[in-house]
């Protein structure tokens, strides 16, 4: 049986920029550890070999893939965020959708007080939710 399951994000040269952006969005978030590729290693020197970070207290890991691949992130898997206030949701929506794409506009859909679904500029999909009080 697995002792821990952690979400793992694979970027292509933008991992550190994305992680720095993500940890700025939510309280209880931090870039915990970052290891970079050095000279002569498989990845481009200075890119992320392995990073650990937390978002609102949950652990994630990320890399910059040293191998180019023809796939990226898909909205079939997204990060679901229950926001504590409409202001938090509005701010997250504005920052995450900037340079990205809106899959479901910010609105009231009946299953919560407010909801939006976006792909950020790095291709990661986010569902932003304000639960009913």
BELZI-V935140 format. One record per pair of residues at least 24 apart in sequence whose C-alpha atoms are under 7 Angstrom apart, sorted by sequence separation. I is the first residue (numbers start at 0). J is the second residue. If there is no record, write none. Layout:
i,j
I,J
I,J
//
This chain:
i,j
29,53
41,65
95,119
28,53
29,54
28,54
27,54
28,55
27,55
28,56
25,54
26,55
27,56
25,55
15,47
22,54
14,47
12,46
88,127
88,129
85,129
82,127
84,129
78,124
79,125
80,126
81,127
82,128
83,129
14,61
77,124
78,125
79,126
80,127
81,128
82,129
14,62
77,125
78,126
79,127
80,128
81,129
14,63
77,126
81,130
13,63
72,122
74,124
12,63
72,123
73,124
7,59
8,60
9,61
10,62
11,63
5,58
6,59
7,60
8,61
9,62
10,63
11,64
5,59
6,60
7,61
8,62
9,63
10,64
9,64
24,91
17,121
//
